Amino acid sequence: MAIPKRRVSHKHYQLDSAKIRRAQKALHARTETETIERALDKVLDDAERDRVAREAHERFLKSRVQILDVFGKLDG
């Protein structure tokens, strides 16, 4: 199976260089491009995780499951 070629487009942005350096350290990236790529991947991963958690929460609420307080900690 052939690996699809990544679409890369050249963009020109004016970004805060100090913020890029801090992100580069936090993401352990070697280059500014790698830093931005990793940051975008993280945002997309977080958004997907949030979507899945939200869907699970909605399913839980719709299930109308009853939670029993066996330790008596939830009463006022």
PQR file of N, CA, C, O and H, with PARSE charges and radii, in Angstrom:
ATOM      1  N   MET A   1       0.847  -1.176   0.000 -0.4000 1.5000
ATOM      2  CA  MET A   1       0.000   0.000   0.000 -0.0000 2.0000
ATOM      3  C   MET A   1       0.893   1.239   0.000  0.5500 1.7000
ATOM      4  O   MET A   1       1.817   1.348   0.807 -0.5500 1.4000
ATOM      5  N   ALA A   2       0.617   2.152  -0.890 -0.4000 1.5000
ATOM      6  CA  ALA A   2       1.406   3.377  -0.997 -0.0000 2.0000
ATOM      7  C   ALA A   2       1.010   4.360   0.097  0.5500 1.7000
ATOM      8  O   ALA A   2      -0.163   4.494   0.445 -0.5500 1.4000
ATOM      9  H   ALA A   2      -0.133   2.064  -1.546  0.4000 1.0000
ATOM     10  N   ILE A   3       2.012   5.037   0.625 -0.4000 1.5000
ATOM     11  CA  ILE A   3       1.755   6.055   1.643 -0.0000 2.0000
ATOM     12  C   ILE A   3       1.396   7.352   0.927  0.5500 1.7000
ATOM     13  O   ILE A   3       2.145   7.818   0.068 -0.5500 1.4000
ATOM     14  H   ILE A   3       2.965   4.928   0.343  0.4000 1.0000
ATOM     15  N   PRO A   4       0.247   7.937   1.281 -0.5600 1.5000
ATOM     16  CA  PRO A   4      -0.137   9.174   0.596  0.2800 2.0000
ATOM     17  C   PRO A   4       0.850  10.306   0.892  0.5500 1.7000
ATOM     18  O   PRO A   4       1.353  10.434   2.008 -0.5500 1.4000
ATOM     19  N   LYS A   5       1.111  11.111  -0.116 -0.4000 1.5000
ATOM     20  CA  LYS A   5       2.032  12.223   0.019 -0.0000 2.0000
ATOM     21  C   LYS A   5       1.352  13.351   0.800  0.5500 1.7000
ATOM     22  O   LYS A   5       0.204  13.702   0.527 -0.5500 1.4000
ATOM     23  H   LYS A   5       0.702  11.007  -1.023  0.4000 1.0000
ATOM     24  N   ARG A   6       2.072  13.912   1.771 -0.4000 1.5000
ATOM     25  CA  ARG A   6       1.509  15.014   2.563 -0.0000 2.0000
ATOM     26  C   ARG A   6       1.427  16.258   1.698  0.5500 1.7000
ATOM     27  O   ARG A   6       2.326  16.558   0.912 -0.5500 1.4000
ATOM     28  H   ARG A   6       3.005  13.628   1.992  0.4000 1.0000
ATOM     29  N   ARG A   7       0.323  16.972   1.867 -0.4000 1.5000
ATOM     30  CA  ARG A   7       0.195  18.242   1.162 -0.0000 2.0000
ATOM     31  C   ARG A   7       0.813  19.320   2.036  0.5500 1.7000
ATOM     32  O   ARG A   7       0.379  19.547   3.165 -0.5500 1.4000
ATOM     33  H   ARG A   7      -0.406  16.728   2.506  0.4000 1.0000
ATOM     34  N   VAL A   8       1.805  19.964   1.513 -0.4000 1.5000
ATOM     35  CA  VAL A   8       2.496  21.018   2.233 -0.0000 2.0000
ATOM     36  C   VAL A   8       2.313  22.306   1.445  0.5500 1.7000
ATOM     37  O   VAL A   8       2.515  22.343   0.231 -0.5500 1.4000
ATOM     38  H   VAL A   8       2.157  19.780   0.595  0.4000 1.0000
ATOM     39  N   SER A   9       1.934  23.349   2.146 -0.4000 1.5000
ATOM     40  CA  SER A   9       1.825  24.643   1.484 -0.0000 2.0000
ATOM     41  C   SER A   9       2.658  25.652   2.267  0.5500 1.7000
ATOM     42  O   SER A   9       2.724  25.608   3.496 -0.5500 1.4000
ATOM     43  H   SER A   9       1.770  23.320   3.132  0.4000 1.0000
ATOM     44  N   HIS A  10       3.269  26.528   1.557 -0.4000 1.5000
ATOM     45  CA  HIS A  10       4.120  27.540   2.176 -0.0000 2.0000
ATOM     46  C   HIS A  10       3.241  28.684   2.663  0.5500 1.7000
ATOM     47  O   HIS A  10       2.458  29.254   1.904 -0.5500 1.4000
ATOM     48  H   HIS A  10       3.215  26.564   0.560  0.4000 1.0000
ATOM     49  N   LYS A  11       3.385  29.005   3.930 -0.4000 1.5000
ATOM     50  CA  LYS A  11       2.610  30.074   4.558 -0.0000 2.0000
ATOM     51  C   LYS A  11       3.581  31.070   5.188  0.5500 1.7000
ATOM     52  O   LYS A  11       4.689  30.714   5.587 -0.5500 1.4000
ATOM     53  H   LYS A  11       4.021  28.542   4.548  0.4000 1.0000
ATOM     54  N   HIS A  12       3.157  32.273   5.266 -0.4000 1.5000
ATOM     55  CA  HIS A  12       3.979  33.313   5.880 -0.0000 2.0000
ATOM     56  C   HIS A  12       3.138  34.009   6.943  0.5500 1.7000
ATOM     57  O   HIS A  12       2.136  34.654   6.632 -0.5500 1.4000
ATOM     58  H   HIS A  12       2.256  32.563   4.942  0.4000 1.0000
ATOM     59  N   TYR A  13       3.554  33.873   8.199 -0.4000 1.5000
ATOM     60  CA  TYR A  13       2.828  34.446   9.324 -0.0000 2.0000
ATOM     61  C   TYR A  13       3.772  35.308  10.141  0.5500 1.7000
ATOM     62  O   TYR A  13       4.987  35.106  10.135 -0.5500 1.4000
ATOM     63  H   TYR A  13       4.368  33.350   8.452  0.4000 1.0000
ATOM     64  N   GLN A  14       3.205  36.254  10.830 -0.4000 1.5000
ATOM     65  CA  GLN A  14       3.966  37.043  11.784 -0.0000 2.0000
ATOM     66  C   GLN A  14       3.589  36.510  13.160  0.5500 1.7000
ATOM     67  O   GLN A  14       2.482  36.740  13.647 -0.5500 1.4000
ATOM     68  H   GLN A  14       2.219  36.418  10.835  0.4000 1.0000
ATOM     69  N   LEU A  15       4.531  35.790  13.783 -0.4000 1.5000
ATOM     70  CA  LEU A  15       4.274  35.131  15.057 -0.0000 2.0000
ATOM     71  C   LEU A  15       5.241  35.638  16.119  0.5500 1.7000
ATOM     72  O   LEU A  15       6.340  36.096  15.805 -0.5500 1.4000
ATOM     73  H   LEU A  15       5.431  35.603  13.388  0.4000 1.0000
ATOM     74  N   ASP A  16       4.828  35.553  17.357 -0.4000 1.5000
ATOM     75  CA  ASP A  16       5.641  35.949  18.496 -0.0000 2.0000
ATOM     76  C   ASP A  16       6.783  34.943  18.642  0.5500 1.7000
ATOM     77  O   ASP A  16       6.551  33.776  18.959 -0.5500 1.4000
ATOM     78  H   ASP A  16       3.936  35.181  17.612  0.4000 1.0000
ATOM     79  N   SER A  17       8.019  35.402  18.409 -0.4000 1.5000
ATOM     80  CA  SER A  17       9.166  34.477  18.426 -0.0000 2.0000
ATOM     81  C   SER A  17       9.417  33.905  19.814  0.5500 1.7000
ATOM     82  O   SER A  17       9.858  32.761  19.931 -0.5500 1.4000
ATOM     83  H   SER A  17       8.207  36.350  18.152  0.4000 1.0000
ATOM     84  N   ALA A  18       9.149  34.668  20.866 -0.4000 1.5000
ATOM     85  CA  ALA A  18       9.332  34.140  22.218 -0.0000 2.0000
ATOM     86  C   ALA A  18       8.338  33.014  22.482  0.5500 1.7000
ATOM     87  O   ALA A  18       8.674  32.013  23.116 -0.5500 1.4000
ATOM     88  H   ALA A  18       8.791  35.597  20.770  0.4000 1.0000
ATOM     89  N   LYS A  19       7.126  33.185  21.997 -0.4000 1.5000
ATOM     90  CA  LYS A  19       6.108  32.148  22.179 -0.0000 2.0000
ATOM     91  C   LYS A  19       6.483  30.894  21.396  0.5500 1.7000
ATOM     92  O   LYS A  19       6.273  29.778  21.870 -0.5500 1.4000
ATOM     93  H   LYS A  19       6.854  33.998  21.482  0.4000 1.0000
ATOM     94  N   ILE A  20       7.030  31.072  20.213 -0.4000 1.5000
ATOM     95  CA  ILE A  20       7.479  29.928  19.403 -0.0000 2.0000
ATOM     96  C   ILE A  20       8.593  29.184  20.149  0.5500 1.7000
ATOM     97  O   ILE A  20       8.578  27.954  20.208 -0.5500 1.4000
ATOM     98  H   ILE A  20       7.200  31.979  19.828  0.4000 1.0000
ATOM     99  N   ARG A  21       9.547  29.908  20.710 -0.4000 1.5000
ATOM    100  CA  ARG A  21      10.658  29.267  21.447 -0.0000 2.0000
ATOM    101  C   ARG A  21      10.141  28.502  22.664  0.5500 1.7000
ATOM    102  O   ARG A  21      10.599  27.393  22.940 -0.5500 1.4000
ATOM    103  H   ARG A  21       9.559  30.907  20.662  0.4000 1.0000
ATOM    104  N   ARG A  22       9.176  29.098  23.402 -0.4000 1.5000
ATOM    105  CA  ARG A  22       8.619  28.404  24.565 -0.0000 2.0000
ATOM    106  C   ARG A  22       7.887  27.134  24.140  0.5500 1.7000
ATOM    107  O   ARG A  22       8.018  26.089  24.777 -0.5500 1.4000
ATOM    108  H   ARG A  22       8.805  29.999  23.178  0.4000 1.0000
ATOM    109  N   ALA A  23       7.123  27.234  23.066 -0.4000 1.5000
ATOM    110  CA  ALA A  23       6.408  26.058  22.559 -0.0000 2.0000
ATOM    111  C   ALA A  23       7.402  25.011  22.067  0.5500 1.7000
ATOM    112  O   ALA A  23       7.197  23.813  22.265 -0.5500 1.4000
ATOM    113  H   ALA A  23       7.017  28.083  22.548  0.4000 1.0000
ATOM    114  N   GLN A  24       8.465  25.456  21.433 -0.4000 1.5000
ATOM    115  CA  GLN A  24       9.492  24.547  20.917 -0.0000 2.0000
ATOM    116  C   GLN A  24      10.107  23.741  22.055  0.5500 1.7000
ATOM    117  O   GLN A  24      10.320  22.536  21.920 -0.5500 1.4000
ATOM    118  H   GLN A  24       8.632  26.429  21.272  0.4000 1.0000
ATOM    119  N   LYS A  25      10.391  24.400  23.170 -0.4000 1.5000
ATOM    120  CA  LYS A  25      10.928  23.690  24.338 -0.0000 2.0000
ATOM    121  C   LYS A  25       9.898  22.724  24.901  0.5500 1.7000
ATOM    122  O   LYS A  25      10.213  21.571  25.196 -0.5500 1.4000
ATOM    123  H   LYS A  25      10.218  25.379  23.279  0.4000 1.0000
ATOM    124  N   ALA A  26       8.672  23.198  25.048 -0.4000 1.5000
ATOM    125  CA  ALA A  26       7.617  22.370  25.644 -0.0000 2.0000
ATOM    126  C   ALA A  26       7.330  21.137  24.796  0.5500 1.7000
ATOM    127  O   ALA A  26       7.039  20.066  25.329 -0.5500 1.4000
ATOM    128  H   ALA A  26       8.417  24.134  24.808  0.4000 1.0000
ATOM    129  N   LEU A  27       7.412  21.289  23.472 -0.4000 1.5000
ATOM    130  CA  LEU A  27       7.090  20.183  22.570 -0.0000 2.0000
ATOM    131  C   LEU A  27       8.319  19.383  22.145  0.5500 1.7000
ATOM    132  O   LEU A  27       8.205  18.424  21.382 -0.5500 1.4000
ATOM    133  H   LEU A  27       7.648  22.159  23.039  0.4000 1.0000
ATOM    134  N   HIS A  28       9.497  19.779  22.641 -0.4000 1.5000
ATOM    135  CA  HIS A  28      10.754  19.107  22.298 -0.0000 2.0000
ATOM    136  C   HIS A  28      10.937  19.013  20.784  0.5500 1.7000
ATOM    137  O   HIS A  28      11.299  17.965  20.250 -0.5500 1.4000
ATOM    138  H   HIS A  28       9.590  20.558  23.261  0.4000 1.0000
ATOM    139  N   ALA A  29      10.682  20.117  20.112 -0.4000 1.5000
ATOM    140  CA  ALA A  29      10.812  20.176  18.657 -0.0000 2.0000
ATOM    141  C   ALA A  29      12.158  20.795  18.292  0.5500 1.7000
ATOM    142  O   ALA A  29      12.687  21.641  19.013 -0.5500 1.4000
ATOM    143  H   ALA A  29      10.388  20.969  20.545  0.4000 1.0000
ATOM    144  N   ARG A  30      12.692  20.360  17.170 -0.4000 1.5000
ATOM    145  CA  ARG A  30      13.993  20.863  16.740 -0.0000 2.0000
ATOM    146  C   ARG A  30      13.887  22.157  15.940  0.5500 1.7000
ATOM    147  O   ARG A  30      14.759  23.021  16.030 -0.5500 1.4000
ATOM    148  H   ARG A  30      12.263  19.672  16.585  0.4000 1.0000
ATOM    149  N   THR A  31      12.824  22.287  15.162 -0.4000 1.5000
ATOM    150  CA  THR A  31      12.691  23.460  14.305 -0.0000 2.0000
ATOM    151  C   THR A  31      11.376  24.182  14.595  0.5500 1.7000
ATOM    152  O   THR A  31      10.487  23.644  15.255 -0.5500 1.4000
ATOM    153  H   THR A  31      12.116  21.585  15.089  0.4000 1.0000
ATOM    154  N   GLU A  32      11.274  25.393  14.095 -0.4000 1.5000
ATOM    155  CA  GLU A  32      10.028  26.139  14.262 -0.0000 2.0000
ATOM    156  C   GLU A  32       8.891  25.456  13.503  0.5500 1.7000
ATOM    157  O   GLU A  32       7.759  25.415  13.985 -0.5500 1.4000
ATOM    158  H   GLU A  32      11.996  25.830  13.559  0.4000 1.0000
ATOM    159  N   THR A  33       9.182  24.930  12.343 -0.4000 1.5000
ATOM    160  CA  THR A  33       8.159  24.226  11.558 -0.0000 2.0000
ATOM    161  C   THR A  33       7.656  23.004  12.322  0.5500 1.7000
ATOM    162  O   THR A  33       6.451  22.761  12.399 -0.5500 1.4000
ATOM    163  H   THR A  33      10.102  24.963  11.952  0.4000 1.0000
ATOM    164  N   GLU A  34       8.588  22.242  12.882 -0.4000 1.5000
ATOM    165  CA  GLU A  34       8.207  21.071  13.673 -0.0000 2.0000
ATOM    166  C   GLU A  34       7.378  21.493  14.888  0.5500 1.7000
ATOM    167  O   GLU A  34       6.436  20.802  15.275 -0.5500 1.4000
ATOM    168  H   GLU A  34       9.567  22.440  12.819  0.4000 1.0000
ATOM    169  N   THR A  35       7.732  22.616  15.478 -0.4000 1.5000
ATOM    170  CA  THR A  35       6.984  23.135  16.629 -0.0000 2.0000
ATOM    171  C   THR A  35       5.537  23.414  16.241  0.5500 1.7000
ATOM    172  O   THR A  35       4.613  23.007  16.944 -0.5500 1.4000
ATOM    173  H   THR A  35       8.498  23.177  15.164  0.4000 1.0000
ATOM    174  N   ILE A  36       5.345  24.095  15.141 -0.4000 1.5000
ATOM    175  CA  ILE A  36       3.993  24.436  14.696 -0.0000 2.0000
ATOM    176  C   ILE A  36       3.222  23.182  14.318  0.5500 1.7000
ATOM    177  O   ILE A  36       2.040  23.062  14.639 -0.5500 1.4000
ATOM    178  H   ILE A  36       6.096  24.425  14.570  0.4000 1.0000
ATOM    179  N   GLU A  37       3.881  22.242  13.635 -0.4000 1.5000
ATOM    180  CA  GLU A  37       3.226  20.981  13.276 -0.0000 2.0000
ATOM    181  C   GLU A  37       2.777  20.221  14.529  0.5500 1.7000
ATOM    182  O   GLU A  37       1.649  19.733  14.590 -0.5500 1.4000
ATOM    183  H   GLU A  37       4.841  22.339  13.374  0.4000 1.0000
ATOM    184  N   ARG A  38       3.657  20.125  15.521 -0.4000 1.5000
ATOM    185  CA  ARG A  38       3.305  19.411  16.753 -0.0000 2.0000
ATOM    186  C   ARG A  38       2.182  20.124  17.514  0.5500 1.7000
ATOM    187  O   ARG A  38       1.290  19.483  18.070 -0.5500 1.4000
ATOM    188  H   ARG A  38       4.574  20.522  15.471  0.4000 1.0000
ATOM    189  N   ALA A  39       2.240  21.450  17.529 -0.4000 1.5000
ATOM    190  CA  ALA A  39       1.192  22.210  18.211 -0.0000 2.0000
ATOM    191  C   ALA A  39      -0.161  21.985  17.532  0.5500 1.7000
ATOM    192  O   ALA A  39      -1.174  21.802  18.207 -0.5500 1.4000
ATOM    193  H   ALA A  39       2.964  21.971  17.077  0.4000 1.0000
ATOM    194  N   LEU A  40      -0.176  21.998  16.209 -0.4000 1.5000
ATOM    195  CA  LEU A  40      -1.419  21.740  15.473 -0.0000 2.0000
ATOM    196  C   LEU A  40      -1.917  20.325  15.733  0.5500 1.7000
ATOM    197  O   LEU A  40      -3.112  20.117  15.941 -0.5500 1.4000
ATOM    198  H   LEU A  40       0.647  22.146  15.660  0.4000 1.0000
ATOM    199  N   ASP A  41      -1.005  19.347  15.723 -0.4000 1.5000
ATOM    200  CA  ASP A  41      -1.394  17.958  16.027 -0.0000 2.0000
ATOM    201  C   ASP A  41      -1.995  17.853  17.420  0.5500 1.7000
ATOM    202  O   ASP A  41      -2.985  17.150  17.622 -0.5500 1.4000
ATOM    203  H   ASP A  41      -0.034  19.516  15.555  0.4000 1.0000
ATOM    204  N   LYS A  42      -1.398  18.555  18.385 -0.4000 1.5000
ATOM    205  CA  LYS A  42      -1.907  18.517  19.758 -0.0000 2.0000
ATOM    206  C   LYS A  42      -3.309  19.118  19.834  0.5500 1.7000
ATOM    207  O   LYS A  42      -4.182  18.566  20.505 -0.5500 1.4000
ATOM    208  H   LYS A  42      -0.594  19.126  18.221  0.4000 1.0000
ATOM    209  N   VAL A  43      -3.529  20.218  19.166 -0.4000 1.5000
ATOM    210  CA  VAL A  43      -4.852  20.847  19.163 -0.0000 2.0000
ATOM    211  C   VAL A  43      -5.882  19.900  18.559  0.5500 1.7000
ATOM    212  O   VAL A  43      -6.982  19.749  19.091 -0.5500 1.4000
ATOM    213  H   VAL A  43      -2.821  20.666  18.621  0.4000 1.0000
ATOM    214  N   LEU A  44      -5.523  19.263  17.449 -0.4000 1.5000
ATOM    215  CA  LEU A  44      -6.454  18.331  16.795 -0.0000 2.0000
ATOM    216  C   LEU A  44      -6.720  17.110  17.670  0.5500 1.7000
ATOM    217  O   LEU A  44      -7.859  16.651  17.760 -0.5500 1.4000
ATOM    218  H   LEU A  44      -4.630  19.386  17.017  0.4000 1.0000
ATOM    219  N   ASP A  45      -5.683  16.580  18.313 -0.4000 1.5000
ATOM    220  CA  ASP A  45      -5.859  15.439  19.226 -0.0000 2.0000
ATOM    221  C   ASP A  45      -6.756  15.811  20.404  0.5500 1.7000
ATOM    222  O   ASP A  45      -7.643  15.049  20.787 -0.5500 1.4000
ATOM    223  H   ASP A  45      -4.758  16.953  18.240  0.4000 1.0000
ATOM    224  N   ASP A  46      -6.511  17.004  20.977 -0.4000 1.5000
ATOM    225  CA  ASP A  46      -7.330  17.456  22.103 -0.0000 2.0000
ATOM    226  C   ASP A  46      -8.790  17.625  21.694  0.5500 1.7000
ATOM    227  O   ASP A  46      -9.696  17.256  22.441 -0.5500 1.4000
ATOM    228  H   ASP A  46      -5.790  17.623  20.665  0.4000 1.0000
ATOM    229  N   ALA A  47      -9.013  18.179  20.519 -0.4000 1.5000
ATOM    230  CA  ALA A  47     -10.381  18.379  20.033 -0.0000 2.0000
ATOM    231  C   ALA A  47     -11.085  17.038  19.839  0.5500 1.7000
ATOM    232  O   ALA A  47     -12.264  16.904  20.164 -0.5500 1.4000
ATOM    233  H   ALA A  47      -8.277  18.480  19.912  0.4000 1.0000
ATOM    234  N   GLU A  48     -10.370  16.051  19.315 -0.4000 1.5000
ATOM    235  CA  GLU A  48     -10.950  14.716  19.123 -0.0000 2.0000
ATOM    236  C   GLU A  48     -11.259  14.061  20.465  0.5500 1.7000
ATOM    237  O   GLU A  48     -12.317  13.455  20.633 -0.5500 1.4000
ATOM    238  H   GLU A  48      -9.412  16.160  19.051  0.4000 1.0000
ATOM    239  N   ARG A  49     -10.338  14.180  21.421 -0.4000 1.5000
ATOM    240  CA  ARG A  49     -10.559  13.611  22.748 -0.0000 2.0000
ATOM    241  C   ARG A  49     -11.760  14.278  23.420  0.5500 1.7000
ATOM    242  O   ARG A  49     -12.567  13.606  24.063 -0.5500 1.4000
ATOM    243  H   ARG A  49      -9.478  14.672  21.284  0.4000 1.0000
ATOM    244  N   ASP A  50     -11.878  15.597  23.270 -0.4000 1.5000
ATOM    245  CA  ASP A  50     -13.023  16.316  23.837 -0.0000 2.0000
ATOM    246  C   ASP A  50     -14.334  15.851  23.205  0.5500 1.7000
ATOM    247  O   ASP A  50     -15.338  15.688  23.898 -0.5500 1.4000
ATOM    248  H   ASP A  50     -11.222  16.143  22.748  0.4000 1.0000
ATOM    249  N   ARG A  51     -14.320  15.637  21.882 -0.4000 1.5000
ATOM    250  CA  ARG A  51     -15.521  15.183  21.181 -0.0000 2.0000
ATOM    251  C   ARG A  51     -15.957  13.810  21.682  0.5500 1.7000
ATOM    252  O   ARG A  51     -17.138  13.581  21.942 -0.5500 1.4000
ATOM    253  H   ARG A  51     -13.504  15.770  21.319  0.4000 1.0000
ATOM    254  N   VAL A  52     -14.997  12.902  21.814 -0.4000 1.5000
ATOM    255  CA  VAL A  52     -15.298  11.553  22.277 -0.0000 2.0000
ATOM    256  C   VAL A  52     -15.823  11.585  23.721  0.5500 1.7000
ATOM    257  O   VAL A  52     -16.784  10.891  24.051 -0.5500 1.4000
ATOM    258  H   VAL A  52     -14.037  13.088  21.602  0.4000 1.0000
ATOM    259  N   ALA A  53     -15.191  12.387  24.567 -0.4000 1.5000
ATOM    260  CA  ALA A  53     -15.639  12.488  25.965 -0.0000 2.0000
ATOM    261  C   ALA A  53     -17.042  13.083  26.039  0.5500 1.7000
ATOM    262  O   ALA A  53     -17.872  12.623  26.824 -0.5500 1.4000
ATOM    263  H   ALA A  53     -14.410  12.951  24.299  0.4000 1.0000
ATOM    264  N   ARG A  54     -17.306  14.096  25.230 -0.4000 1.5000
ATOM    265  CA  ARG A  54     -18.636  14.717  25.223 -0.0000 2.0000
ATOM    266  C   ARG A  54     -19.699  13.723  24.780  0.5500 1.7000
ATOM    267  O   ARG A  54     -20.776  13.663  25.373 -0.5500 1.4000
ATOM    268  H   ARG A  54     -16.632  14.469  24.592  0.4000 1.0000
ATOM    269  N   GLU A  55     -19.407  12.940  23.739 -0.4000 1.5000
ATOM    270  CA  GLU A  55     -20.350  11.923  23.265 -0.0000 2.0000
ATOM    271  C   GLU A  55     -20.589  10.858  24.333  0.5500 1.7000
ATOM    272  O   GLU A  55     -21.724  10.423  24.533 -0.5500 1.4000
ATOM    273  H   GLU A  55     -18.532  12.989  23.257  0.4000 1.0000
ATOM    274  N   ALA A  56     -19.523  10.434  25.022 -0.4000 1.5000
ATOM    275  CA  ALA A  56     -19.675   9.436  26.085 -0.0000 2.0000
ATOM    276  C   ALA A  56     -20.512  10.001  27.224  0.5500 1.7000
ATOM    277  O   ALA A  56     -21.348   9.295  27.787 -0.5500 1.4000
ATOM    278  H   ALA A  56     -18.601  10.787  24.860  0.4000 1.0000
ATOM    279  N   HIS A  57     -20.297  11.252  27.563 -0.4000 1.5000
ATOM    280  CA  HIS A  57     -21.063  11.900  28.622 -0.0000 2.0000
ATOM    281  C   HIS A  57     -22.548  11.962  28.243  0.5500 1.7000
ATOM    282  O   HIS A  57     -23.419  11.682  29.067 -0.5500 1.4000
ATOM    283  H   HIS A  57     -19.618  11.825  27.105  0.4000 1.0000
ATOM    284  N   GLU A  58     -22.822  12.328  26.998 -0.4000 1.5000
ATOM    285  CA  GLU A  58     -24.216  12.385  26.544 -0.0000 2.0000
ATOM    286  C   GLU A  58     -24.875  11.009  26.578  0.5500 1.7000
ATOM    287  O   GLU A  58     -26.033  10.879  26.974 -0.5500 1.4000
ATOM    288  H   GLU A  58     -22.114  12.555  26.329  0.4000 1.0000
ATOM    289  N   ARG A  59     -24.131   9.978  26.161 -0.4000 1.5000
ATOM    290  CA  ARG A  59     -24.674   8.610  26.221 -0.0000 2.0000
ATOM    291  C   ARG A  59     -24.952   8.208  27.664  0.5500 1.7000
ATOM    292  O   ARG A  59     -25.967   7.573  27.950 -0.5500 1.4000
ATOM    293  H   ARG A  59     -23.190  10.083  25.839  0.4000 1.0000
ATOM    294  N   PHE A  60     -24.056   8.576  28.570 -0.4000 1.5000
ATOM    295  CA  PHE A  60     -24.232   8.254  29.985 -0.0000 2.0000
ATOM    296  C   PHE A  60     -25.497   8.917  30.527  0.5500 1.7000
ATOM    297  O   PHE A  60     -26.300   8.279  31.209 -0.5500 1.4000
ATOM    298  H   PHE A  60     -23.231   9.092  28.338  0.4000 1.0000
ATOM    299  N   LEU A  61     -25.666  10.199  30.218 -0.4000 1.5000
ATOM    300  CA  LEU A  61     -26.850  10.903  30.708 -0.0000 2.0000
ATOM    301  C   LEU A  61     -28.138  10.316  30.137  0.5500 1.7000
ATOM    302  O   LEU A  61     -29.139  10.202  30.844 -0.5500 1.4000
ATOM    303  H   LEU A  61     -25.014  10.717  29.664  0.4000 1.0000
ATOM    304  N   LYS A  62     -28.110   9.946  28.863 -0.4000 1.5000
ATOM    305  CA  LYS A  62     -29.290   9.364  28.226 -0.0000 2.0000
ATOM    306  C   LYS A  62     -29.604   7.969  28.766  0.5500 1.7000
ATOM    307  O   LYS A  62     -30.750   7.528  28.695 -0.5500 1.4000
ATOM    308  H   LYS A  62     -27.297  10.039  28.288  0.4000 1.0000
ATOM    309  N   SER A  63     -28.619   7.282  29.294 -0.4000 1.5000
ATOM    310  CA  SER A  63     -28.817   5.921  29.786 -0.0000 2.0000
ATOM    311  C   SER A  63     -29.665   5.911  31.062  0.5500 1.7000
ATOM    312  O   SER A  63     -30.246   4.889  31.426 -0.5500 1.4000
ATOM    313  H   SER A  63     -27.687   7.641  29.351  0.4000 1.0000
ATOM    314  N   ARG A  64     -29.724   7.056  31.728 -0.4000 1.5000
ATOM    315  CA  ARG A  64     -30.494   7.211  32.963 -0.0000 2.0000
ATOM    316  C   ARG A  64     -30.074   6.207  34.041  0.5500 1.7000
ATOM    317  O   ARG A  64     -30.891   5.774  34.853 -0.5500 1.4000
ATOM    318  H   ARG A  64     -29.252   7.887  31.433  0.4000 1.0000
ATOM    319  N   VAL A  65     -28.806   5.851  34.034 -0.4000 1.5000
ATOM    320  CA  VAL A  65     -28.284   4.935  35.037 -0.0000 2.0000
ATOM    321  C   VAL A  65     -28.381   5.607  36.404  0.5500 1.7000
ATOM    322  O   VAL A  65     -28.199   6.818  36.526 -0.5500 1.4000
ATOM    323  H   VAL A  65     -28.142   6.203  33.375  0.4000 1.0000
ATOM    324  N   GLN A  66     -28.664   4.824  37.409 -0.4000 1.5000
ATOM    325  CA  GLN A  66     -28.771   5.362  38.762 -0.0000 2.0000
ATOM    326  C   GLN A  66     -27.473   5.068  39.508  0.5500 1.7000
ATOM    327  O   GLN A  66     -27.004   3.931  39.541 -0.5500 1.4000
ATOM    328  H   GLN A  66     -28.812   3.840  37.311  0.4000 1.0000
ATOM    329  N   ILE A  67     -26.910   6.100  40.097 -0.4000 1.5000
ATOM    330  CA  ILE A  67     -25.667   5.954  40.858 -0.0000 2.0000
ATOM    331  C   ILE A  67     -26.031   5.850  42.331  0.5500 1.7000
ATOM    332  O   ILE A  67     -26.705   6.722  42.879 -0.5500 1.4000
ATOM    333  H   ILE A  67     -27.291   7.024  40.070  0.4000 1.0000
ATOM    334  N   LEU A  68     -25.585   4.792  42.955 -0.4000 1.5000
ATOM    335  CA  LEU A  68     -25.864   4.587  44.370 -0.0000 2.0000
ATOM    336  C   LEU A  68     -24.702   5.115  45.202  0.5500 1.7000
ATOM    337  O   LEU A  68     -23.541   4.836  44.903 -0.5500 1.4000
ATOM    338  H   LEU A  68     -25.037   4.084  42.510  0.4000 1.0000
ATOM    339  N   ASP A  69     -25.012   5.867  46.230 -0.4000 1.5000
ATOM    340  CA  ASP A  69     -24.005   6.429  47.126 -0.0000 2.0000
ATOM    341  C   ASP A  69     -23.801   5.455  48.286  0.5500 1.7000
ATOM    342  O   ASP A  69     -24.354   5.644  49.370 -0.5500 1.4000
ATOM    343  H   ASP A  69     -25.956   6.094  46.473  0.4000 1.0000
ATOM    344  N   VAL A  70     -23.007   4.418  48.051 -0.4000 1.5000
ATOM    345  CA  VAL A  70     -22.838   3.365  49.054 -0.0000 2.0000
ATOM    346  C   VAL A  70     -22.048   3.833  50.275  0.5500 1.7000
ATOM    347  O   VAL A  70     -22.106   3.193  51.325 -0.5500 1.4000
ATOM    348  H   VAL A  70     -22.558   4.265  47.171  0.4000 1.0000
ATOM    349  N   PHE A  71     -21.319   4.927  50.155 -0.4000 1.5000
ATOM    350  CA  PHE A  71     -20.527   5.431  51.278 -0.0000 2.0000
ATOM    351  C   PHE A  71     -21.206   6.606  51.971  0.5500 1.7000
ATOM    352  O   PHE A  71     -20.693   7.096  52.977 -0.5500 1.4000
ATOM    353  H   PHE A  71     -21.272   5.446  49.301  0.4000 1.0000
ATOM    354  N   GLY A  72     -22.345   7.072  51.463 -0.4000 1.5000
ATOM    355  CA  GLY A  72     -23.064   8.174  52.083 -0.0000 2.0000
ATOM    356  C   GLY A  72     -22.335   9.512  52.013  0.5500 1.7000
ATOM    357  O   GLY A  72     -22.484  10.353  52.900 -0.5500 1.4000
ATOM    358  H   GLY A  72     -22.761   6.674  50.646  0.4000 1.0000
ATOM    359  N   LYS A  73     -21.547   9.709  50.956 -0.4000 1.5000
ATOM    360  CA  LYS A  73     -20.752  10.924  50.826 -0.0000 2.0000
ATOM    361  C   LYS A  73     -21.464  12.020  50.023  0.5500 1.7000
ATOM    362  O   LYS A  73     -21.055  13.180  50.085 -0.5500 1.4000
ATOM    363  H   LYS A  73     -21.426   9.027  50.236  0.4000 1.0000
ATOM    364  N   LEU A  74     -22.507  11.684  49.278 -0.4000 1.5000
ATOM    365  CA  LEU A  74     -23.136  12.665  48.412 -0.0000 2.0000
ATOM    366  C   LEU A  74     -24.243  13.457  49.079  0.5500 1.7000
ATOM    367  O   LEU A  74     -24.684  14.464  48.525 -0.5500 1.4000
ATOM    368  H   LEU A  74     -22.840  10.742  49.227  0.4000 1.0000
ATOM    369  N   ASP A  75     -24.699  13.049  50.228 -0.4000 1.5000
ATOM    370  CA  ASP A  75     -25.758  13.789  50.935 -0.0000 2.0000
ATOM    371  C   ASP A  75     -25.159  15.016  51.599  0.5500 1.7000
ATOM    372  O   ASP A  75     -24.280  14.913  52.454 -0.5500 1.4000
ATOM    373  H   ASP A  75     -24.341  12.232  50.678  0.4000 1.0000
ATOM    374  N   GLY A  76     -25.657  16.191  51.184 -0.4000 1.5000
ATOM    375  CA  GLY A  76     -25.362  17.495  51.694 -0.0000 2.0000
ATOM    376  C   GLY A  76     -24.170  17.699  52.484  0.5500 1.7000
ATOM    377  O   GLY A  76     -23.908  18.817  52.928 -0.5500 1.4000
ATOM    378  H   GLY A  76     -26.371  16.274  50.489  0.4000 1.0000
TER
END
